[in-house]
Every structure is written in structure tokens, then in C-alpha cells.
């Protein structure tokens, strides 16, 4: 879904690129889901907890960056 949103404003002649990106990411998602059980057994609860915390931190950084970008766009006097 993020790929469709990100590429949604691009040139309409690049429809093939969008389709290839969606298919590629769909295949990667299916492969990851097929190997989720073996990876979960390998990582155990501690490894999954570490990965969850890392991705939570990345999500937080993305949210803060988005908020700061929006603030700079709507309140340009505060971006110093």
C-alpha cells in the first residue's frame, strides 16, 4: 500500500514500474510469511523482543520526522 501511495503522484507512463514494484514486494512478503515459523523458532522470544523494540524505534523515528516535516511546512517561522 505504501508503494502505491508513494508512486501515485508519479508520471502515468510509469505504470509498469508500479506494477513491478507491487509484485516484487508481494513476493517478498509471501516468502517472509512462509519462513516466519522457522525464523521465530531460531530467534526465540528474546530475539523477537529485540526486533520488536528495534522496529518500534524505527517507527517512532519515522513519526517524529513526519511531524517535524509537517511543522516546517505549515509553520515556516519555527524552522530555525
N, C-alpha and C positions, 0 to 999 in steps of 0.2 A: 504494500500500500504506500509506503514511503517513497518507493521508486516512482510510482505513478504520480504522486504529488510533486516530487522533485522535478520530474521530467515533463510535467503537464504544461508548463509555460514555454517549452522549447518550440522550435520550428516544426510545423506539422509534417514536413518531409522526413523527419527523423523517427517516424512511427516504427520502422523496422528495428531501430536501436532500442526503443522502449520495449518492444516485444521480446527481443533477445535478452534484455536485462531481466525482465519479469520471468522468463523461462529459466534463465540461469539461476536466479535466486530461489525459484521454486524447487529446482533440482537440488540445490544445496540444502534447502530446508528439509526436503524429504530424506536425503542422506543422513542429515543430523538427527532427525527423528528416528530413523531406523537403527542408528547406533546409540541412541540415548540410554538404553538399558545397560549395555556393556560399559559405556563411559561412566555411568552412575555407579556401577559396581567397582570400577577402577578408582574413582575419586573418593568413594565412601562419603559419609556425612560431613566430615571435616573439609574435604576438598570442595564439595558443593557449597558449603557455607562460605568458604573463601571466595569462590567465584561469584556467589550471590552478592557479597559485600563489594567486590570489585565492580560488578555491573551496576550496582546501586550508586556507587561513587561516580561512575561514568554518566549515569542518568542525571544525577544531581548537577554535575558539571555542565551537561548539555542544557538543563533547565536554567541554570544561572546565566549561561551565555546567551540564551534566548531572551531572558528577561532584560539583561543589560543591553542587548541589541535593540529591543523594543523601546527601552527607556531612551536610548540615544536617538531613536527615530522620532519619537513623539515629544521628547523634551530636550532639544538640542543644546540648550543652555547649561545643562548639567553634565555634559560630557567633557570634562576637563581633567 
